[in-house]
Amino acid sequence: MLALRPYKSQDAEKIVTWIKDEVSFYKWSGSLLGDFPLKADYMNDVYFNKNGLCQEADNFYPWIAFDGDEIIGHFIMRYTDGDKKHLRFGWVIVDDSKRGKGYGIEMLRLGLKYAFEIMKVEQVTIGVYDNNPSAIKCYRSLGFADNPEREAHMVKVLDSEWKCLELVIENKNLEGFLGL
């Protein structure tokens, strides 16, 4: 059964592997990525402060989805406002070998449930590139809709521009979704 837990330093190797898979999938050029290939130490530098604690003080919450002992996916939650009512999901990755098997939807369903029931946020936003139709379908199946407060926009990714769609889901719009 899929569950969530906070990121641990030993998760870095797996996440770096997933990022490499994403780079390969999108055919990004390693020479354009600067420090690519990423190293596990880099992930831990990003996720932990100088005291070795997860950067919760910065409203930064990296999560791991797992099934039994197997790590399935990873995503980040970050507050986007001082009142802690709006949360943004970022860097959503599912293990390449698990794609298309419903793990991504279940992982995000658990993340949303945690965000709305435990963290008591009112709204969750996410950005997704329009060249990733499976991710868009996944988010929309969970109840995400176009964000009226932030329109789609172009983002420079390495040497090209990609269209980023801004999606939102609000706590009040969850009936029929997530089993809440």
Contacts in CASP RR format, 6 or more apart in sequence:
PFRMAT RR
TARGET T0000
AUTHOR 0000-0000-0000
METHOD contacts of the structure
MODEL  1
MLALRPYKSQDAEKIVTWIKDEVSFYKWSGSLLGDFPLKADYMNDVYFNK
NGLCQEADNFYPWIAFDGDEIIGHFIMRYTDGDKKHLRFGWVIVDDSKRG
KGYGIEMLRLGLKYAFEIMKVEQVTIGVYDNNPSAIKCYRSLGFADNPER
EAHMVKVLDSEWKCLELVIENKNLEGFLGL
1 67 0 8 1.000
1 68 0 8 1.000
2 65 0 8 1.000
2 66 0 8 1.000
2 67 0 8 1.000
2 72 0 8 1.000
2 103 0 8 1.000
2 106 0 8 1.000
2 107 0 8 1.000
2 110 0 8 1.000
3 65 0 8 1.000
3 66 0 8 1.000
3 67 0 8 1.000
3 68 0 8 1.000
3 110 0 8 1.000
4 63 0 8 1.000
4 64 0 8 1.000
4 65 0 8 1.000
4 66 0 8 1.000
4 107 0 8 1.000
4 110 0 8 1.000
4 111 0 8 1.000
4 114 0 8 1.000
5 63 0 8 1.000
5 64 0 8 1.000
5 66 0 8 1.000
6 54 0 8 1.000
6 61 0 8 1.000
6 62 0 8 1.000
6 63 0 8 1.000
6 64 0 8 1.000
7 47 0 8 1.000
7 54 0 8 1.000
7 62 0 8 1.000
7 63 0 8 1.000
7 64 0 8 1.000
7 74 0 8 1.000
8 64 0 8 1.000
9 44 0 8 1.000
9 47 0 8 1.000
9 48 0 8 1.000
11 43 0 8 1.000
11 64 0 8 1.000
11 71 0 8 1.000
11 74 0 8 1.000
12 40 0 8 1.000
12 41 0 8 1.000
12 43 0 8 1.000
12 44 0 8 1.000
12 47 0 8 1.000
13 40 0 8 1.000
14 71 0 8 1.000
14 74 0 8 1.000
14 95 0 8 1.000
15 40 0 8 1.000
15 43 0 8 1.000
15 74 0 8 1.000
15 93 0 8 1.000
16 37 0 8 1.000
16 38 0 8 1.000
16 39 0 8 1.000
16 40 0 8 1.000
16 42 0 8 1.000
16 43 0 8 1.000
18 73 0 8 1.000
18 74 0 8 1.000
18 93 0 8 1.000
18 94 0 8 1.000
18 95 0 8 1.000
18 96 0 8 1.000
19 38 0 8 1.000
19 93 0 8 1.000
20 37 0 8 1.000
20 38 0 8 1.000
21 96 0 8 1.000
22 93 0 8 1.000
23 30 0 8 1.000
23 33 0 8 1.000
23 36 0 8 1.000
25 96 0 8 1.000
28 157 0 8 1.000
28 158 0 8 1.000
29 158 0 8 1.000
29 159 0 8 1.000
30 36 0 8 1.000
30 37 0 8 1.000
32 158 0 8 1.000
32 159 0 8 1.000
33 158 0 8 1.000
35 42 0 8 1.000
47 54 0 8 1.000
47 55 0 8 1.000
47 60 0 8 1.000
47 62 0 8 1.000
48 54 0 8 1.000
48 55 0 8 1.000
49 55 0 8 1.000
49 57 0 8 1.000
49 58 0 8 1.000
54 60 0 8 1.000
54 61 0 8 1.000
54 62 0 8 1.000
59 78 0 8 1.000
59 79 0 8 1.000
59 84 0 8 1.000
60 76 0 8 1.000
60 78 0 8 1.000
61 76 0 8 1.000
61 77 0 8 1.000
61 78 0 8 1.000
62 74 0 8 1.000
62 75 0 8 1.000
62 76 0 8 1.000
63 74 0 8 1.000
63 75 0 8 1.000
63 76 0 8 1.000
63 77 0 8 1.000
63 111 0 8 1.000
64 71 0 8 1.000
64 73 0 8 1.000
64 74 0 8 1.000
65 71 0 8 1.000
65 72 0 8 1.000
65 73 0 8 1.000
65 74 0 8 1.000
65 75 0 8 1.000
65 94 0 8 1.000
65 103 0 8 1.000
65 104 0 8 1.000
65 106 0 8 1.000
65 107 0 8 1.000
65 110 0 8 1.000
66 72 0 8 1.000
66 73 0 8 1.000
67 103 0 8 1.000
71 95 0 8 1.000
72 94 0 8 1.000
72 95 0 8 1.000
72 98 0 8 1.000
72 103 0 8 1.000
72 104 0 8 1.000
72 107 0 8 1.000
73 93 0 8 1.000
73 94 0 8 1.000
73 95 0 8 1.000
73 98 0 8 1.000
73 103 0 8 1.000
73 104 0 8 1.000
73 107 0 8 1.000
74 91 0 8 1.000
74 92 0 8 1.000
74 93 0 8 1.000
75 89 0 8 1.000
75 90 0 8 1.000
75 91 0 8 1.000
75 92 0 8 1.000
75 93 0 8 1.000
75 107 0 8 1.000
75 108 0 8 1.000
75 111 0 8 1.000
76 89 0 8 1.000
76 90 0 8 1.000
76 91 0 8 1.000
77 87 0 8 1.000
77 88 0 8 1.000
77 89 0 8 1.000
77 90 0 8 1.000
77 111 0 8 1.000
77 115 0 8 1.000
77 119 0 8 1.000
78 87 0 8 1.000
78 88 0 8 1.000
78 90 0 8 1.000
79 86 0 8 1.000
79 87 0 8 1.000
79 88 0 8 1.000
79 121 0 8 1.000
80 86 0 8 1.000
80 87 0 8 1.000
80 88 0 8 1.000
80 125 0 8 1.000
84 119 0 8 1.000
84 121 0 8 1.000
85 121 0 8 1.000
85 122 0 8 1.000
85 123 0 8 1.000
86 121 0 8 1.000
86 122 0 8 1.000
86 123 0 8 1.000
86 124 0 8 1.000
86 125 0 8 1.000
87 115 0 8 1.000
87 119 0 8 1.000
87 121 0 8 1.000
87 123 0 8 1.000
87 124 0 8 1.000
87 125 0 8 1.000
88 124 0 8 1.000
88 125 0 8 1.000
88 126 0 8 1.000
89 108 0 8 1.000
89 111 0 8 1.000
89 124 0 8 1.000
89 125 0 8 1.000
89 126 0 8 1.000
90 126 0 8 1.000
90 127 0 8 1.000
92 104 0 8 1.000
92 107 0 8 1.000
92 108 0 8 1.000
92 126 0 8 1.000
92 135 0 8 1.000
94 103 0 8 1.000
94 104 0 8 1.000
94 107 0 8 1.000
95 103 0 8 1.000
98 104 0 8 1.000
99 134 0 8 1.000
100 134 0 8 1.000
104 138 0 8 1.000
105 138 0 8 1.000
105 141 0 8 1.000
105 142 0 8 1.000
108 138 0 8 1.000
108 139 0 8 1.000
108 142 0 8 1.000
109 142 0 8 1.000
109 178 0 8 1.000
112 124 0 8 1.000
112 142 0 8 1.000
112 169 0 8 1.000
112 174 0 8 1.000
112 178 0 8 1.000
113 178 0 8 1.000
113 180 0 8 1.000
115 121 0 8 1.000
115 124 0 8 1.000
116 124 0 8 1.000
116 171 0 8 1.000
116 174 0 8 1.000
116 178 0 8 1.000
116 180 0 8 1.000
117 180 0 8 1.000
121 171 0 8 1.000
122 170 0 8 1.000
122 171 0 8 1.000
122 172 0 8 1.000
123 168 0 8 1.000
123 169 0 8 1.000
123 170 0 8 1.000
123 171 0 8 1.000
124 168 0 8 1.000
124 169 0 8 1.000
125 147 0 8 1.000
125 150 0 8 1.000
125 166 0 8 1.000
125 167 0 8 1.000
125 168 0 8 1.000
126 139 0 8 1.000
126 144 0 8 1.000
126 166 0 8 1.000
126 167 0 8 1.000
126 168 0 8 1.000
127 164 0 8 1.000
127 165 0 8 1.000
127 166 0 8 1.000
127 167 0 8 1.000
128 135 0 8 1.000
128 136 0 8 1.000
128 139 0 8 1.000
128 164 0 8 1.000
128 165 0 8 1.000
128 167 0 8 1.000
129 135 0 8 1.000
129 155 0 8 1.000
129 157 0 8 1.000
129 162 0 8 1.000
129 163 0 8 1.000
129 164 0 8 1.000
129 165 0 8 1.000
130 136 0 8 1.000
130 152 0 8 1.000
130 162 0 8 1.000
130 163 0 8 1.000
130 164 0 8 1.000
130 165 0 8 1.000
131 162 0 8 1.000
131 163 0 8 1.000
136 165 0 8 1.000
139 167 0 8 1.000
140 167 0 8 1.000
142 169 0 8 1.000
142 177 0 8 1.000
142 178 0 8 1.000
143 169 0 8 1.000
143 173 0 8 1.000
143 174 0 8 1.000
143 177 0 8 1.000
144 167 0 8 1.000
144 168 0 8 1.000
144 169 0 8 1.000
145 167 0 8 1.000
145 168 0 8 1.000
145 169 0 8 1.000
145 173 0 8 1.000
146 152 0 8 1.000
146 165 0 8 1.000
146 166 0 8 1.000
146 167 0 8 1.000
146 168 0 8 1.000
147 166 0 8 1.000
147 167 0 8 1.000
147 168 0 8 1.000
148 168 0 8 1.000
149 168 0 8 1.000
150 166 0 8 1.000
151 166 0 8 1.000
152 163 0 8 1.000
152 164 0 8 1.000
152 165 0 8 1.000
152 166 0 8 1.000
153 163 0 8 1.000
153 164 0 8 1.000
153 166 0 8 1.000
154 161 0 8 1.000
154 162 0 8 1.000
154 163 0 8 1.000
154 164 0 8 1.000
155 161 0 8 1.000
155 162 0 8 1.000
155 163 0 8 1.000
155 164 0 8 1.000
169 177 0 8 1.000
174 180 0 8 1.000
END
